[in-house]
Amino acid sequence: MNSNLHNLLGYAAGSISMISFIPQVYKTWKIKSAKDVSIQMFILYTTSTFLWIIYGFTSNQYAIWIPNTIVLFLSITQVILKIKYDMRDKKEQKLKDNK
Amino acid sequence: MNSNLHNLLGYAAGSISMISFIPQVYKTWKIKSAKDVSIQMFILYTTSTFLWIIYGFTSNQYAIWIPNTIVLFLSITQVILKIKYDMRDKKEQKLKDNK
């Protein structure tokens, strides 16, 4: 495969990986709930994204480190929203139990 | 960064990306619900993973295409489970509405 096409493929794959996180962060923000979402997934994913950034940066593979920098931001946002809404649910549950 | 270390970084990043999907698939399977999970995320992620496999395969980057082949399987599994449990929820909702 010629290198231009190969670079294009990398940009496409990276951009779609990046875009794929937006619907989940949006859905969590909209419905104000992430009960069914696994926090372990997003903590692990944040870690791997961080490593991909170093991998791509140290080998000048823009197709890898640029999209992953944005995914890192989205993944951290998802972790924060998940913790926020799970803590709210726990508080509400406690109030109900104490009634 | 020397190439061995760089390869190691790629394997680590790829393996953690791969592992990160297991808790989400397991959680969905265990609680039999994926209401809060975004299907658009996993459909987009399946697409990007497929492109990463071609990207890595055509440039002999094992650190990219091997983990992504497993992620593809996990991502498709998540889409199937999500559809399955959402359809069951819809059916149950219809039964309740018809009572």
N, CA and C atoms of all chains as a GROMACS GRO file, in nm:
protein
  594
    1MET      N    1   0.085  -0.120   0.000
    1MET     CA    2   0.000   0.000   0.000
    1MET      C    3   0.089   0.125   0.000
    2ASN      N    4   0.060   0.224  -0.093
    2ASN     CA    5   0.151   0.340  -0.096
    2ASN      C    6   0.132   0.425   0.030
    3SER      N    7   0.237   0.500   0.066
    3SER     CA    8   0.239   0.561   0.200
    3SER      C    9   0.130   0.668   0.216
    4ASN      N   10   0.094   0.737   0.109
    4ASN     CA   11  -0.014   0.837   0.122
    4ASN      C   12  -0.145   0.771   0.164
    5LEU      N   13  -0.177   0.661   0.092
    5LEU     CA   14  -0.300   0.587   0.122
    5LEU      C   15  -0.294   0.534   0.265
    6HIS      N   16  -0.175   0.486   0.301
    6HIS     CA   17  -0.157   0.428   0.435
    6HIS      C   18  -0.178   0.536   0.541
    7ASN      N   19  -0.123   0.655   0.518
    7ASN     CA   20  -0.142   0.766   0.613
    7ASN      C   21  -0.288   0.804   0.624
    8LEU      N   22  -0.356   0.806   0.507
    8LEU     CA   23  -0.498   0.840   0.501
    8LEU      C   24  -0.580   0.743   0.585
    9LEU      N   25  -0.543   0.614   0.572
    9LEU     CA   26  -0.610   0.506   0.648
    9LEU      C   27  -0.592   0.531   0.798
   10GLY      N   28  -0.470   0.569   0.835
   10GLY     CA   29  -0.441   0.595   0.977
   10GLY      C   30  -0.521   0.713   1.027
   11TYR      N   31  -0.528   0.820   0.947
   11TYR     CA   32  -0.608   0.937   0.987
   11TYR      C   33  -0.754   0.899   1.001
   12ALA      N   34  -0.806   0.819   0.906
   12ALA     CA   35  -0.948   0.778   0.910
   12ALA      C   36  -0.973   0.694   1.035
   13ALA      N   37  -0.887   0.594   1.058
   13ALA     CA   38  -0.905   0.506   1.175
   13ALA      C   39  -0.897   0.587   1.303
   14GLY      N   40  -0.799   0.676   1.310
   14GLY     CA   41  -0.781   0.757   1.430
   14GLY      C   42  -0.898   0.851   1.453
   15SER      N   43  -0.945   0.913   1.345
   15SER     CA   44  -1.057   1.009   1.358
   15SER      C   45  -1.184   0.937   1.402
   16ILE      N   46  -1.210   0.818   1.345
   16ILE     CA   47  -1.332   0.746   1.382
   16ILE      C   48  -1.320   0.696   1.527
   17SER      N   49  -1.199   0.651   1.568
   17SER     CA   50  -1.180   0.610   1.710
   17SER      C   51  -1.216   0.729   1.799
   18MET      N   52  -1.167   0.847   1.759
   18MET     CA   53  -1.187   0.969   1.838
   18MET      C   54  -1.335   1.004   1.843
   19ILE      N   55  -1.397   1.005   1.726
   19ILE     CA   56  -1.539   1.043   1.716
   19ILE      C   57  -1.626   0.945   1.794
   20SER      N   58  -1.583   0.818   1.801
   20SER     CA   59  -1.670   0.715   1.861
   20SER      C   60  -1.698   0.745   2.008
   21PHE      N   61  -1.610   0.823   2.074
   21PHE     CA   62  -1.632   0.850   2.218
   21PHE      C   63  -1.734   0.961   2.241
   22ILE      N   64  -1.756   1.042   2.139
   22ILE     CA   65  -1.844   1.157   2.156
   22ILE      C   66  -1.987   1.112   2.188
   23PRO      N   67  -2.046   1.015   2.112
   23PRO     CA   68  -2.184   0.974   2.146
   23PRO      C   69  -2.199   0.924   2.289
   24GLN      N   70  -2.095   0.852   2.342
   24GLN     CA   71  -2.109   0.799   2.480
   24GLN      C   72  -2.106   0.914   2.582
   25VAL      N   73  -2.013   1.007   2.563
   25VAL     CA   74  -2.003   1.120   2.658
   25VAL      C   75  -2.130   1.204   2.649
   26TYR      N   76  -2.180   1.224   2.525
   26TYR     CA   77  -2.304   1.302   2.505
   26TYR      C   78  -2.422   1.231   2.571
   27LYS      N   79  -2.434   1.100   2.550
   27LYS     CA   80  -2.547   1.023   2.605
   27LYS      C   81  -2.545   1.031   2.758
   28THR      N   82  -2.427   1.012   2.818
   28THR     CA   83  -2.416   1.017   2.964
   28THR      C   84  -2.454   1.155   3.015
   29TRP      N   85  -2.407   1.259   2.944
   29TRP     CA   86  -2.438   1.396   2.985
   29TRP      C   87  -2.588   1.422   2.970
   30LYS      N   88  -2.650   1.369   2.864
   30LYS     CA   89  -2.793   1.396   2.836
   30LYS      C   90  -2.884   1.323   2.935
   31ILE      N   91  -2.858   1.193   2.956
   31ILE     CA   92  -2.951   1.117   3.041
   31ILE      C   93  -2.910   1.122   3.188
   32LYS      N   94  -2.794   1.188   3.211
   32LYS     CA   95  -2.746   1.207   3.350
   32LYS      C   96  -2.735   1.073   3.423
   33SER      N   97  -2.691   0.971   3.351
   33SER     CA   98  -2.677   0.839   3.414
   33SER      C   99  -2.573   0.758   3.338
   34ALA      N  100  -2.496   0.677   3.415
   34ALA     CA  101  -2.396   0.590   3.350
   34ALA      C  102  -2.388   0.457   3.424
   35LYS      N  103  -2.501   0.418   3.484
   35LYS     CA  104  -2.503   0.295   3.567
   35LYS      C  105  -2.448   0.176   3.489
   36ASP      N  106  -2.492   0.162   3.362
   36ASP     CA  107  -2.455   0.042   3.285
   36ASP      C  108  -2.316   0.054   3.222
   37VAL      N  109  -2.254   0.170   3.236
   37VAL     CA  110  -2.122   0.192   3.173
   37VAL      C  111  -2.014   0.144   3.270
   38SER      N  112  -1.914   0.074   3.218
   38SER     CA  113  -1.807   0.020   3.304
   38SER      C  114  -1.698   0.125   3.325
   39ILE      N  115  -1.676   0.163   3.451
   39ILE     CA  116  -1.571   0.262   3.480
   39ILE      C  117  -1.432   0.202   3.456
   40GLN      N  118  -1.421   0.069   3.481
   40GLN     CA  119  -1.291   0.004   3.457
   40GLN      C  120  -1.251   0.021   3.310
   41MET      N  121  -1.351   0.010   3.222
   41MET     CA  122  -1.320   0.025   3.079
   41MET      C  123  -1.257   0.162   3.053
   42PHE      N  124  -1.319   0.265   3.107
   42PHE     CA  125  -1.271   0.401   3.073
   42PHE      C  126  -1.142   0.436   3.145
   43ILE      N  127  -1.118   0.379   3.262
   43ILE     CA  128  -0.989   0.403   3.330
   43ILE      C  129  -0.877   0.334   3.252
   44LEU      N  130  -0.904   0.208   3.211
   44LEU     CA  131  -0.804   0.135   3.132
   44LEU      C  132  -0.782   0.207   2.998
   45TYR      N  133  -0.893   0.253   2.939
   45TYR     CA  134  -0.883   0.316   2.807
   45TYR      C  135  -0.804   0.446   2.815
   46THR      N  136  -0.824   0.520   2.925
   46THR     CA  137  -0.747   0.645   2.946
   46THR      C  138  -0.597   0.612   2.953
   47THR      N  139  -0.565   0.501   3.021
   47THR     CA  140  -0.424   0.460   3.035
   47THR      C  141  -0.367   0.425   2.898
   48SER      N  142  -0.439   0.344   2.824
   48SER     CA  143  -0.385   0.299   2.693
   48SER      C  144  -0.373   0.417   2.597
   49THR      N  145  -0.468   0.507   2.602
   49THR     CA  146  -0.464   0.625   2.514
   49THR      C  147  -0.341   0.707   2.543
   50PHE      N  148  -0.306   0.719   2.671
   50PHE     CA  149  -0.186   0.793   2.713
   50PHE      C  150  -0.061   0.726   2.654
   51LEU      N  151  -0.057   0.595   2.659
   51LEU     CA  152   0.058   0.522   2.602
   51LEU      C  153   0.063   0.537   2.450
   52TRP      N  154  -0.055   0.535   2.384
   52TRP     CA  155  -0.059   0.554   2.237
   52TRP      C  156  -0.005   0.692   2.200
   53ILE      N  157  -0.031   0.792   2.284
   53ILE     CA  158   0.017   0.927   2.255
   53ILE      C  159   0.171   0.927   2.256
   54ILE      N  160   0.228   0.861   2.355
   54ILE     CA  161   0.376   0.854   2.362
   54ILE      C  162   0.428   0.774   2.243
   55TYR      N  163   0.361   0.661   2.212
   55TYR     CA  164   0.401   0.573   2.100
   55TYR      C  165   0.403   0.653   1.969
   56GLY      N  166   0.295   0.726   1.944
   56GLY     CA  167   0.282   0.801   1.818
   56GLY      C  168   0.375   0.921   1.814
   57PHE      N  169   0.390   0.988   1.928
   57PHE     CA  170   0.472   1.110   1.935
   57PHE      C  171   0.618   1.078   1.912
   58THR      N  172   0.665   0.969   1.972
   58THR     CA  173   0.807   0.934   1.963
   58THR      C  174   0.842   0.873   1.827
   59SER      N  175   0.741   0.844   1.746
   59SER     CA  176   0.772   0.790   1.612
   59SER      C  177   0.708   0.877   1.504
   60ASN      N  178   0.676   1.003   1.545
   60ASN     CA  179   0.619   1.099   1.451
   60ASN      C  180   0.501   1.043   1.372
   61GLN      N  181   0.419   0.960   1.432
   61GLN     CA  182   0.300   0.910   1.363
   61GLN      C  183   0.181   0.997   1.405
   62TYR      N  184   0.163   1.110   1.333
   62TYR     CA  185   0.055   1.204   1.369
   62TYR      C  186  -0.081   1.134   1.373
   63ALA      N  187  -0.097   1.033   1.282
   63ALA     CA  188  -0.226   0.961   1.274
   63ALA      C  189  -0.257   0.890   1.404
   64ILE      N  190  -0.156   0.871   1.488
   64ILE     CA  191  -0.179   0.799   1.615
   64ILE      C  192  -0.188   0.899   1.730
   65TRP      N  193  -0.094   0.995   1.743
   65TRP     CA  194  -0.095   1.072   1.868
   65TRP      C  195  -0.193   1.189   1.868
   66ILE      N  196  -0.228   1.244   1.753
   66ILE     CA  197  -0.322   1.358   1.755
   66ILE      C  198  -0.463   1.313   1.795
   67PRO      N  199  -0.522   1.211   1.724
   67PRO     CA  200  -0.657   1.168   1.767
   67PRO      C  201  -0.658   1.117   1.911
   68ASN      N  202  -0.552   1.048   1.951
   68ASN     CA  203  -0.552   0.993   2.088
   68ASN      C  204  -0.548   1.101   2.196
   69THR      N  205  -0.493   1.219   2.163
   69THR     CA  206  -0.493   1.329   2.261
   69THR      C  207  -0.636   1.373   2.289
   70ILE      N  208  -0.719   1.373   2.183
   70ILE     CA  209  -0.860   1.413   2.199
   70ILE      C  210  -0.938   1.302   2.270
   71VAL      N  211  -0.905   1.175   2.235
   71VAL     CA  212  -0.972   1.063   2.302
   71VAL      C  213  -0.940   1.066   2.451
   72LEU      N  214  -0.818   1.101   2.486
   72LEU     CA  215  -0.779   1.110   2.628
   72LEU      C  216  -0.871   1.206   2.702
   73PHE      N  217  -0.895   1.321   2.641
   73PHE     CA  218  -0.984   1.421   2.701
   73PHE      C  219  -1.125   1.366   2.717
   74LEU      N  220  -1.178   1.301   2.610
   74LEU     CA  221  -1.314   1.246   2.614
   74LEU      C  222  -1.325   1.134   2.718
   75SER      N  223  -1.222   1.050   2.724
   75SER     CA  224  -1.224   0.936   2.816
   75SER      C  225  -1.222   0.984   2.960
   76ILE      N  226  -1.141   1.083   2.988
   76ILE     CA  227  -1.135   1.139   3.125
   76ILE      C  228  -1.270   1.204   3.160
   77THR      N  229  -1.329   1.272   3.061
   77THR     CA  230  -1.461   1.334   3.083
   77THR      C  231  -1.564   1.227   3.121
   78GLN      N  232  -1.560   1.114   3.050
   78GLN     CA  233  -1.655   1.005   3.077
   78GLN      C  234  -1.636   0.951   3.220
   79VAL      N  235  -1.512   0.936   3.263
   79VAL     CA  236  -1.482   0.886   3.399
   79VAL      C  237  -1.540   0.982   3.502
   80ILE      N  238  -1.520   1.112   3.478
   80ILE     CA  239  -1.569   1.214   3.574
   80ILE      C  240  -1.722   1.212   3.580
   81LEU      N  241  -1.787   1.207   3.463
   81LEU     CA  242  -1.934   1.204   3.461
   81LEU      C  243  -1.988   1.078   3.529
   82LYS      N  244  -1.922   0.967   3.503
   82LYS     CA  245  -1.963   0.838   3.562
   82LYS      C  246  -1.957   0.849   3.716
   83ILE      N  247  -1.846   0.899   3.768
   83ILE     CA  248  -1.829   0.911   3.914
   83ILE      C  249  -1.935   1.007   3.970
   84LYS      N  250  -1.956   1.117   3.900
   84LYS     CA  251  -2.053   1.219   3.945
   84LYS      C  252  -2.194   1.160   3.957
   85TYR      N  253  -2.241   1.092   3.852
   85TYR     CA  254  -2.379   1.042   3.852
   85TYR      C  255  -2.394   0.920   3.942
   86ASP      N  256  -2.292   0.837   3.953
   86ASP     CA  257  -2.300   0.722   4.045
   86ASP      C  258  -2.306   0.770   4.190
   87MET      N  259  -2.230   0.874   4.222
   87MET     CA  260  -2.232   0.928   4.362
   87MET      C  261  -2.370   0.989   4.391
   88ARG      N  262  -2.429   1.058   4.291
   88ARG     CA  263  -2.563   1.115   4.310
   88ARG      C  264  -2.663   1.002   4.333
   89ASP      N  265  -2.651   0.893   4.254
   89ASP     CA  266  -2.745   0.780   4.271
   89ASP      C  267  -2.733   0.721   4.412
   90LYS      N  268  -2.609   0.708   4.458
   90LYS     CA  269  -2.587   0.649   4.594
   90LYS      C  270  -2.651   0.737   4.701
   91LYS      N  271  -2.633   0.869   4.685
   91LYS     CA  272  -2.692   0.964   4.784
   91LYS      C  273  -2.843   0.948   4.787
   92GLU      N  274  -2.903   0.944   4.665
   92GLU     CA  275  -3.050   0.932   4.656
   92GLU      C  276  -3.096   0.803   4.720
   93GLN      N  277  -3.017   0.695   4.695
   93GLN     CA  278  -3.054   0.564   4.751
   93GLN      C  279  -3.052   0.571   4.905
   94LYS      N  280  -2.950   0.638   4.959
   94LYS     CA  281  -2.937   0.650   5.107
   94LYS      C  282  -3.057   0.726   5.163
   95LEU      N  283  -3.097   0.834   5.095
   95LEU     CA  284  -3.210   0.914   5.143
   95LEU      C  285  -3.337   0.828   5.148
   96LYS      N  286  -3.354   0.749   5.041
   96LYS     CA  287  -3.472   0.660   5.035
   96LYS      C  288  -3.466   0.560   5.150
   97ASP      N  289  -3.347   0.500   5.171
   97ASP     CA  290  -3.334   0.396   5.276
   97ASP      C  291  -3.364   0.455   5.414
   98ASN      N  292  -3.327   0.584   5.432
   98ASN     CA  293  -3.344   0.643   5.568
   98ASN      C  294  -3.487   0.688   5.594
   99LYS      N  295  -3.569   0.685   5.487
   99LYS     CA  296  -3.709   0.729   5.509
   99LYS      C  297  -3.786   0.625   5.589
  100MET      N  298   1.377   0.729   2.105
  100MET     CA  299   1.344   0.606   2.179
  100MET      C  300   1.386   0.485   2.095
  101ASN      N  301   1.462   0.386   2.157
  101ASN     CA  302   1.509   0.273   2.075
  101ASN      C  303   1.392   0.185   2.034
  102SER      N  304   1.407   0.114   1.925
  102SER     CA  305   1.291   0.048   1.862
  102SER      C  306   1.233  -0.062   1.949
  103ASN      N  307   1.317  -0.129   2.027
  103ASN     CA  308   1.261  -0.234   2.116
  103ASN      C  309   1.164  -0.173   2.216
  104LEU      N  310   1.212  -0.063   2.280
  104LEU     CA  311   1.128   0.004   2.380
  104LEU      C  312   1.000   0.054   2.313
  105HIS      N  313   1.017   0.106   2.190
  105HIS     CA  314   0.901   0.159   2.118
  105HIS      C  315   0.800   0.048   2.089
  106ASN      N  316   0.850  -0.066   2.045
  106ASN     CA  317   0.761  -0.180   2.019
  106ASN      C  318   0.689  -0.224   2.145
  107LEU      N  319   0.767  -0.226   2.255
  107LEU     CA  320   0.710  -0.266   2.385
  107LEU      C  321   0.595  -0.173   2.424
  108LEU      N  322   0.617  -0.043   2.400
  108LEU     CA  323   0.516   0.059   2.431
  108LEU      C  324   0.391   0.032   2.348
  109GLY      N  325   0.410  -0.003   2.222
  109GLY     CA  326   0.297  -0.030   2.133
  109GLY      C  327   0.221  -0.153   2.180
  110TYR      N  328   0.294  -0.258   2.219
  110TYR     CA  329   0.228  -0.379   2.270
  110TYR      C  330   0.150  -0.346   2.396
  111ALA      N  331   0.210  -0.266   2.485
  111ALA     CA  332   0.144  -0.231   2.612
  111ALA      C  333   0.017  -0.151   2.582
  112ALA      N  334   0.029  -0.051   2.497
  112ALA     CA  335  -0.086   0.034   2.465
  112ALA      C  336  -0.196  -0.049   2.400
  113GLY      N  337  -0.156  -0.134   2.306
  113GLY     CA  338  -0.253  -0.218   2.236
  113GLY      C  339  -0.320  -0.317   2.329
  114SER      N  340  -0.240  -0.377   2.416
  114SER     CA  341  -0.298  -0.478   2.509
  114SER      C  342  -0.396  -0.412   2.605
  115ILE      N  343  -0.360  -0.294   2.656
  115ILE     CA  344  -0.450  -0.228   2.752
  115ILE      C  345  -0.577  -0.181   2.680
  116SER      N  346  -0.562  -0.133   2.553
  116SER     CA  347  -0.682  -0.095   2.474
  116SER      C  348  -0.774  -0.216   2.465
  117MET      N  349  -0.710  -0.331   2.438
  117MET     CA  350  -0.786  -0.455   2.417
  117MET      C  351  -0.856  -0.495   2.547
  118ILE      N  352  -0.775  -0.497   2.654
  118ILE     CA  353  -0.828  -0.540   2.786
  118ILE      C  354  -0.940  -0.447   2.831
  119SER      N  355  -0.934  -0.321   2.794
  119SER     CA  356  -1.031  -0.223   2.847
  119SER      C  357  -1.173  -0.256   2.805
  120PHE      N  358  -1.190  -0.332   2.695
  120PHE     CA  359  -1.327  -0.364   2.651
  120PHE      C  360  -1.388  -0.480   2.728
  121ILE      N  361  -1.303  -0.559   2.791
  121ILE     CA  362  -1.354  -0.678   2.861
  121ILE      C  363  -1.447  -0.639   2.978
  122PRO      N  364  -1.409  -0.543   3.065
  122PRO     CA  365  -1.500  -0.509   3.176
  122PRO      C  366  -1.637  -0.461   3.128
  123GLN      N  367  -1.642  -0.387   3.015
  123GLN     CA  368  -1.773  -0.337   2.966
  123GLN      C  369  -1.858  -0.452   2.915
  124VAL      N  370  -1.798  -0.544   2.837
  124VAL     CA  371  -1.874  -0.658   2.785
  124VAL      C  372  -1.920  -0.746   2.902
  125TYR      N  373  -1.828  -0.766   3.000
  125TYR     CA  374  -1.862  -0.849   3.117
  125TYR      C  375  -1.976  -0.784   3.196
  126LYS      N  376  -1.967  -0.653   3.219
  126LYS     CA  377  -2.070  -0.582   3.298
  126LYS      C  378  -2.206  -0.595   3.229
  127THR      N  379  -2.209  -0.572   3.098
  127THR     CA  380  -2.335  -0.580   3.024
  127THR      C  381  -2.392  -0.721   3.033
  128TRP      N  382  -2.304  -0.821   3.018
  128TRP     CA  383  -2.347  -0.961   3.026
  128TRP      C  384  -2.400  -0.992   3.166
  129LYS      N  385  -2.333  -0.940   3.270
  129LYS     CA  386  -2.369  -0.972   3.409
  129LYS      C  387  -2.501  -0.904   3.451
  130ILE      N  388  -2.511  -0.773   3.421
  130ILE     CA  389  -2.632  -0.704   3.468
  130ILE      C  390  -2.746  -0.712   3.367
  131LYS      N  391  -2.716  -0.772   3.252
  131LYS     CA  392  -2.817  -0.794   3.146
  131LYS      C  393  -2.885  -0.661   3.106
  132SER      N  394  -2.807  -0.554   3.102
  132SER     CA  395  -2.860  -0.423   3.065
  132SER      C  396  -2.749  -0.337   3.006
  133ALA      N  397  -2.788  -0.255   2.904
  133ALA     CA  398  -2.688  -0.162   2.846
  133ALA      C  399  -2.756  -0.032   2.810
  134LYS      N  400  -2.861   0.001   2.888
  134LYS     CA  401  -2.941   0.121   2.856
  134LYS      C  402  -2.853   0.246   2.844
  135ASP      N  403  -2.759   0.261   2.939
  135ASP     CA  404  -2.677   0.384   2.944
  135ASP      C  405  -2.560   0.380   2.847
  136VAL      N  406  -2.541   0.266   2.780
  136VAL     CA  407  -2.426   0.251   2.688
  136VAL      C  408  -2.467   0.299   2.550
  137SER      N  409  -2.381   0.375   2.484
  137SER     CA  410  -2.413   0.431   2.353
  137SER      C  411  -2.379   0.331   2.243
  138ILE      N  412  -2.481   0.290   2.167
  138ILE     CA  413  -2.456   0.195   2.057
  138ILE      C  414  -2.376   0.261   1.944
  139GLN      N  415  -2.401   0.394   1.926
  139GLN     CA  416  -2.324   0.464   1.821
  139GLN      C  417  -2.174   0.453   1.850
  140MET      N  418  -2.139   0.461   1.979
  140MET     CA  419  -1.996   0.452   2.014
  140MET      C  420  -1.940   0.319   1.965
  141PHE      N  421  -2.012   0.210   1.995
  141PHE     CA  422  -1.955   0.078   1.965
  141PHE      C  423  -1.960   0.046   1.815
  142ILE      N  424  -2.059   0.102   1.744
  142ILE     CA  425  -2.062   0.081   1.598
  142ILE      C  426  -1.946   0.158   1.534
  143LEU      N  427  -1.927   0.282   1.577
  143LEU     CA  428  -1.815   0.361   1.524
  143LEU      C  429  -1.682   0.295   1.562
  144TYR      N  430  -1.676   0.244   1.686
  144TYR     CA  431  -1.549   0.186   1.733
  144TYR      C  432  -1.515   0.059   1.657
  145THR      N  433  -1.623  -0.019   1.622
  145THR     CA  434  -1.602  -0.140   1.542
  145THR      C  435  -1.543  -0.100   1.406
  146THR      N  436  -1.597   0.007   1.347
  146THR     CA  437  -1.548   0.054   1.216
  146THR      C  438  -1.401   0.096   1.225
  147SER      N  439  -1.368   0.175   1.327
  147SER     CA  440  -1.228   0.225   1.336
  147SER      C  441  -1.132   0.111   1.364
  148THR      N  442  -1.178   0.016   1.445
  148THR     CA  443  -1.091  -0.099   1.478
  148THR      C  444  -1.060  -0.177   1.351
  149PHE      N  445  -1.160  -0.191   1.264
  149PHE     CA  446  -1.142  -0.262   1.136
  149PHE      C  447  -1.036  -0.190   1.052
  150LEU      N  448  -1.045  -0.056   1.049
  150LEU     CA  449  -0.947   0.022   0.972
  150LEU      C  450  -0.808   0.011   1.033
  151TRP      N  451  -0.798   0.009   1.168
  151TRP     CA  452  -0.668  -0.005   1.235
  151TRP      C  453  -0.603  -0.140   1.200
  152ILE      N  454  -0.689  -0.243   1.185
  152ILE     CA  455  -0.635  -0.376   1.150
  152ILE      C  456  -0.569  -0.368   1.013
  153ILE      N  457  -0.636  -0.303   0.918
  153ILE     CA  458  -0.578  -0.291   0.783
  153ILE      C  459  -0.451  -0.204   0.790
  154TYR      N  460  -0.457  -0.094   0.866
  154TYR     CA  461  -0.342  -0.002   0.883
  154TYR      C  462  -0.221  -0.077   0.937
  155GLY      N  463  -0.244  -0.155   1.041
  155GLY     CA  464  -0.133  -0.226   1.106
  155GLY      C  465  -0.084  -0.342   1.022
  156PHE      N  466  -0.180  -0.412   0.957
  156PHE     CA  467  -0.143  -0.532   0.879
  156PHE      C  468  -0.059  -0.492   0.759
  157THR      N  469  -0.099  -0.384   0.691
  157THR     CA  470  -0.030  -0.343   0.568
  157THR      C  471   0.106  -0.277   0.598
  158SER      N  472   0.135  -0.251   0.726
  158SER     CA  473   0.267  -0.193   0.758
  158SER      C  474   0.339  -0.280   0.860
  159ASN      N  475   0.293  -0.408   0.866
  159ASN     CA  476   0.358  -0.504   0.957
  159ASN      C  477   0.375  -0.452   1.099
  160GLN      N  478   0.277  -0.372   1.148
  160GLN     CA  479   0.288  -0.326   1.288
  160GLN      C  480   0.201  -0.418   1.374
  161TYR      N  481   0.264  -0.528   1.420
  161TYR     CA  482   0.186  -0.627   1.498
  161TYR      C  483   0.121  -0.562   1.619
  162ALA      N  484   0.192  -0.460   1.676
  162ALA     CA  485   0.140  -0.394   1.799
  162ALA      C  486   0.006  -0.327   1.771
  163ILE      N  487  -0.025  -0.306   1.642
  163ILE     CA  488  -0.152  -0.240   1.609
  163ILE      C  489  -0.256  -0.343   1.566
  164TRP      N  490  -0.222  -0.434   1.472
  164TRP     CA  491  -0.330  -0.516   1.417
  164TRP      C  492  -0.369  -0.636   1.504
  165ILE      N  493  -0.278  -0.688   1.584
  165ILE     CA  494  -0.318  -0.807   1.664
  165ILE      C  495  -0.417  -0.768   1.775
  166PRO      N  496  -0.384  -0.668   1.859
  166PRO     CA  497  -0.482  -0.631   1.963
  166PRO      C  498  -0.616  -0.584   1.903
  167ASN      N  499  -0.606  -0.512   1.792
  167ASN     CA  500  -0.731  -0.460   1.733
  167ASN      C  501  -0.822  -0.570   1.680
  168THR      N  502  -0.765  -0.686   1.642
  168THR     CA  503  -0.849  -0.798   1.598
  168THR      C  504  -0.935  -0.848   1.714
  169ILE      N  505  -0.876  -0.850   1.833
  169ILE     CA  506  -0.950  -0.895   1.952
  169ILE      C  507  -1.052  -0.788   1.994
  170VAL      N  508  -1.011  -0.661   1.982
  170VAL     CA  509  -1.104  -0.552   2.016
  170VAL      C  510  -1.225  -0.557   1.922
  171LEU      N  511  -1.201  -0.589   1.796
  171LEU     CA  512  -1.312  -0.599   1.698
  171LEU      C  513  -1.415  -0.700   1.747
  172PHE      N  514  -1.365  -0.815   1.792
  172PHE     CA  515  -1.454  -0.922   1.842
  172PHE      C  516  -1.532  -0.871   1.964
  173LEU      N  517  -1.463  -0.805   2.058
  173LEU     CA  518  -1.528  -0.757   2.181
  173LEU      C  519  -1.631  -0.648   2.148
  174SER      N  520  -1.595  -0.561   2.055
  174SER     CA  521  -1.682  -0.448   2.020
  174SER      C  522  -1.810  -0.498   1.954
  175ILE      N  523  -1.796  -0.597   1.866
  175ILE     CA  524  -1.913  -0.656   1.799
  175ILE      C  525  -2.001  -0.726   1.904
  176THR      N  526  -1.936  -0.795   1.999
  176THR     CA  527  -2.011  -0.862   2.106
  176THR      C  528  -2.093  -0.760   2.185
  177GLN      N  529  -2.033  -0.646   2.214
  177GLN     CA  530  -2.103  -0.541   2.291
  177GLN      C  531  -2.224  -0.489   2.213
  178VAL      N  532  -2.209  -0.471   2.082
  178VAL     CA  533  -2.320  -0.424   1.998
  178VAL      C  534  -2.434  -0.525   2.002
  179ILE      N  535  -2.400  -0.654   1.991
  179ILE     CA  536  -2.503  -0.759   1.991
  179ILE      C  537  -2.576  -0.763   2.125
  180LEU      N  538  -2.499  -0.757   2.236
  180LEU     CA  539  -2.561  -0.760   2.369
  180LEU      C  540  -2.651  -0.638   2.390
  181LYS      N  541  -2.604  -0.524   2.345
  181LYS     CA  542  -2.681  -0.399   2.361
  181LYS      C  543  -2.815  -0.412   2.288
  182ILE      N  544  -2.812  -0.460   2.163
  182ILE     CA  545  -2.935  -0.475   2.084
  182ILE      C  546  -3.028  -0.574   2.152
  183LYS      N  547  -2.970  -0.685   2.199
  183LYS     CA  548  -3.048  -0.792   2.263
  183LYS      C  549  -3.123  -0.738   2.387
  184TYR      N  550  -3.052  -0.672   2.475
  184TYR     CA  551  -3.115  -0.626   2.601
  184TYR      C  552  -3.207  -0.506   2.578
  185ASP      N  553  -3.177  -0.422   2.482
  185ASP     CA  554  -3.266  -0.308   2.452
  185ASP      C  555  -3.398  -0.359   2.393
  186MET      N  556  -3.390  -0.464   2.308
  186MET     CA  557  -3.513  -0.520   2.248
  186MET      C  558  -3.598  -0.585   2.358
  187ARG      N  559  -3.530  -0.656   2.452
  187ARG     CA  560  -3.604  -0.718   2.562
  187ARG      C  561  -3.673  -0.609   2.645
  188ASP      N  562  -3.604  -0.500   2.672
  188ASP     CA  563  -3.663  -0.390   2.752
  188ASP      C  564  -3.786  -0.332   2.680
  189LYS      N  565  -3.774  -0.318   2.549
  189LYS     CA  566  -3.888  -0.262   2.471
  189LYS      C  567  -4.009  -0.355   2.480
  190LYS      N  568  -3.983  -0.485   2.468
  190LYS     CA  569  -4.092  -0.585   2.475
  190LYS      C  570  -4.162  -0.573   2.610
  191GLU      N  571  -4.078  -0.569   2.717
  191GLU     CA  572  -4.135  -0.564   2.853
  191GLU      C  573  -4.217  -0.437   2.871
  192GLN      N  574  -4.166  -0.326   2.812
  192GLN     CA  575  -4.237  -0.198   2.824
  192GLN      C  576  -4.374  -0.207   2.756
  193LYS      N  577  -4.375  -0.274   2.637
  193LYS     CA  578  -4.502  -0.290   2.560
  193LYS      C  579  -4.602  -0.370   2.641
  194LEU      N  580  -4.553  -0.478   2.704
  194LEU     CA  581  -4.643  -0.563   2.784
  194LEU      C  582  -4.706  -0.482   2.896
  195LYS      N  583  -4.618  -0.401   2.961
  195LYS     CA  584  -4.670  -0.318   3.072
  195LYS      C  585  -4.775  -0.220   3.020
  196ASP      N  586  -4.745  -0.156   2.904
  196ASP     CA  587  -4.836  -0.054   2.849
  196ASP      C  588  -4.971  -0.116   2.814
  197ASN      N  589  -4.965  -0.243   2.767
  197ASN     CA  590  -5.092  -0.307   2.722
  197ASN      C  591  -5.176  -0.358   2.838
  198LYS      N  592  -5.118  -0.357   2.957
  198LYS     CA  593  -5.198  -0.412   3.070
  198LYS      C  594  -5.312  -0.316   3.106
   0.00000   0.00000   0.00000
